[in-house]
Amino acid sequence: MAYTLTEKYDRIRAAALAAAGADPVRIVQTVMAREFIGMHGPEHHFLDGAAFLAAYKNAGGGIDLPAALDALAERTRAMPGAMCGLWGVCGAAASVGAALSVIHGTSPLSTDEYYKDNMELTSRILARMSSIGGARCCKRNAFLALSIGAAFMREKYGVPMQTGRIECTFSAQNRQCLGTKCPFHAETVS
């Protein structure tokens, strides 16, 4: 069945609201396995940040999750597909950065430390992605963005977001898979 982007966003939102646990990678992997998520595609721009927000809330973060997801959806709908190759900014990094911005209520006019922190988080994510290179992989980049984001939240704010061992189960579906160059490929993590 083909889903519109709006239908995908609705299903992602419902999954995030129902998610348990404070590990954003586990949350995203569970949703990625569902039939409405493609191997690649702009739905990941909402999915990645939604998993981050759900894990943050489940780790004790004080947010109104439904309102935060709505704000994130509005921001990520403006992100086109193929940002990584065409703009030099991966949608996973932008999504997790947008989620942090939603958590802190930052805007382009913010003068507090949170504005700086949003930039620091996305720059850490992009630096790690650039060290691996391409081709694109929405799964790999989600795992990178979310694991770095969870570590950032522990380090900067003491929020006990978790990440465990990450092994990709999608490599056979990705014609551009980097194989053992990917830190999450089954042969790399075993």
C-alpha positions as CSV (number, residue, x, y, z in Angstrom):
1,M,0.0,0.0,0.0
2,A,1.3,3.5,-0.8
3,Y,1.0,6.1,1.9
4,T,1.1,9.8,1.5
5,L,3.6,11.8,3.6
6,T,0.7,13.0,5.7
7,E,-0.4,9.5,6.4
8,K,3.2,8.5,7.3
9,Y,3.4,11.5,9.7
10,D,0.2,10.5,11.4
11,R,1.4,6.9,11.9
12,I,4.8,8.1,13.2
13,R,3.1,10.5,15.6
14,A,0.9,7.7,17.0
15,A,3.9,5.4,17.3
16,A,5.9,8.0,19.2
17,L,3.0,8.6,21.6
18,A,2.9,4.9,22.3
19,A,6.6,4.3,22.5
20,A,8.2,3.0,25.7
21,G,11.7,3.3,27.0
22,A,14.4,6.0,26.9
23,D,16.4,4.6,24.0
24,P,15.7,6.7,20.9
25,V,17.5,4.2,18.6
26,R,15.3,1.3,19.8
27,I,12.2,3.5,19.3
28,V,13.2,4.4,15.8
29,Q,14.1,0.8,14.8
30,T,10.7,-0.4,15.9
31,V,9.0,2.2,13.8
32,M,11.3,1.8,10.8
33,A,10.3,-1.9,10.6
34,R,6.7,-0.9,9.9
35,E,5.3,-1.0,6.3
36,F,4.7,2.7,6.1
37,I,8.4,3.6,6.4
38,G,10.6,3.4,3.3
39,M,14.2,2.5,3.2
40,H,14.9,6.2,2.4
41,G,12.6,9.1,2.3
42,P,11.5,12.4,3.9
43,E,9.4,10.6,6.5
44,H,12.7,10.0,8.3
45,H,13.0,13.7,8.9
46,F,10.0,13.5,11.2
47,L,10.6,10.0,12.5
48,D,14.1,10.6,13.9
49,G,13.1,13.7,15.9
50,A,9.9,12.0,17.0
51,A,11.9,9.1,18.4
52,F,14.2,11.6,20.2
53,L,11.2,13.4,21.7
54,A,9.6,10.2,22.9
55,A,12.8,8.9,24.5
56,Y,13.3,12.3,26.1
57,K,9.8,12.3,27.6
58,N,10.2,8.7,28.7
59,A,13.5,9.6,30.4
60,G,11.7,12.1,32.6
61,G,11.9,15.1,30.2
62,G,9.3,17.7,31.0
63,I,7.5,18.2,27.7
64,D,4.0,18.0,26.4
65,L,4.7,15.2,24.0
66,P,1.7,15.7,21.7
67,A,2.4,19.4,21.4
68,A,6.1,18.8,20.9
69,L,5.4,16.3,18.1
70,D,3.0,18.7,16.4
71,A,5.7,21.5,16.5
72,L,8.3,19.0,15.1
73,A,6.0,17.9,12.3
74,E,5.4,21.5,11.2
75,R,9.2,22.1,11.1
76,T,10.1,18.9,9.4
77,R,7.5,19.1,6.6
78,A,9.6,21.9,5.2
79,M,12.6,19.6,4.8
80,P,12.9,18.2,1.3
81,G,14.1,14.7,0.5
82,A,17.7,14.2,-0.5
83,M,18.9,17.1,1.7
84,C,22.1,15.2,2.5
85,G,23.4,15.2,-1.1
86,L,21.8,18.4,-2.3
87,W,22.2,20.7,0.7
88,G,25.0,19.1,2.6
89,V,22.8,18.8,5.7
90,C,21.4,15.4,6.6
91,G,17.7,15.4,7.5
92,A,18.5,13.2,10.5
93,A,20.8,15.8,12.0
94,A,18.3,18.6,11.2
95,S,15.4,16.5,12.7
96,V,17.2,15.8,16.0
97,G,18.4,19.5,16.1
98,A,14.8,20.6,15.6
99,A,13.6,18.2,18.3
100,L,16.1,19.8,20.7
101,S,14.9,23.2,19.7
102,V,11.3,22.2,20.4
103,I,12.4,20.9,23.8
104,H,14.0,24.2,24.7
105,G,11.6,26.5,22.9
106,T,14.4,28.1,21.0
107,S,13.9,30.3,18.0
108,P,16.0,32.3,15.6
109,L,15.9,35.2,18.1
110,S,16.9,33.2,21.2
111,T,19.9,34.6,23.1
112,D,20.2,31.8,25.7
113,E,22.6,28.9,25.8
114,Y,20.1,26.6,24.1
115,Y,20.6,28.3,20.7
116,K,24.3,27.5,20.9
117,D,23.5,24.0,22.2
118,N,21.3,23.2,19.2
119,M,24.1,24.2,16.8
120,E,26.6,22.2,18.8
121,L,24.5,19.0,18.7
122,T,23.9,19.2,15.0
123,S,27.5,19.9,14.3
124,R,28.6,16.9,16.3
125,I,26.2,14.7,14.3
126,L,27.3,16.1,10.9
127,A,31.0,15.7,11.8
128,R,30.4,12.0,12.6
129,M,28.4,11.5,9.4
130,S,31.0,13.2,7.3
131,S,33.7,10.9,8.7
132,I,31.9,7.9,7.3
133,G,30.8,9.4,4.0
134,G,28.1,8.3,1.6
135,A,26.1,7.1,-0.2
136,R,23.0,8.1,1.7
137,C,21.4,5.8,4.3
138,C,18.5,7.1,6.3
139,K,18.9,4.2,8.7
140,R,22.6,4.7,9.4
141,N,22.2,8.4,9.8
142,A,19.2,8.1,12.1
143,F,21.2,5.7,14.3
144,L,24.2,8.2,14.4
145,A,22.0,11.2,15.1
146,L,20.0,9.5,17.8
147,S,23.0,7.9,19.6
148,I,24.9,11.2,19.5
149,G,21.8,13.1,20.6
150,A,21.2,10.7,23.6
151,A,24.9,11.1,24.7
152,F,24.6,14.9,24.3
153,M,21.5,14.9,26.6
154,R,23.3,12.9,29.2
155,E,26.4,15.1,29.1
156,K,24.8,18.5,28.9
157,Y,21.6,18.1,30.9
158,G,21.9,14.9,32.9
159,V,18.9,13.4,31.1
160,P,19.2,9.6,31.3
161,M,18.5,8.8,27.7
162,Q,20.0,5.5,26.8
163,T,21.5,3.7,23.8
164,G,22.5,0.1,23.6
165,R,24.2,-2.0,21.0
166,I,23.1,-0.8,17.6
167,E,22.9,-3.4,14.8
168,C,21.2,-2.5,11.5
169,T,18.7,-5.0,10.2
170,F,18.0,-3.1,7.0
171,S,21.2,-3.5,5.0
172,A,19.8,-6.1,2.7
173,Q,17.1,-3.6,1.6
174,N,19.6,-0.8,0.9
175,R,21.2,-1.0,-2.6
176,Q,23.7,1.7,-1.5
177,C,24.7,0.0,1.8
178,L,28.3,0.7,2.7
179,G,28.7,-2.8,4.2
180,T,31.5,-3.0,6.7
181,K,32.2,0.7,6.3
182,C,29.0,1.3,8.3
183,P,29.5,1.2,12.1
184,F,26.1,-0.6,12.4
185,H,26.4,-3.3,9.7
186,A,26.0,-6.8,11.2
187,E,29.6,-7.8,10.3
188,T,31.0,-4.6,11.9
189,V,29.2,-4.9,15.2
190,S,29.7,-8.7,15.7
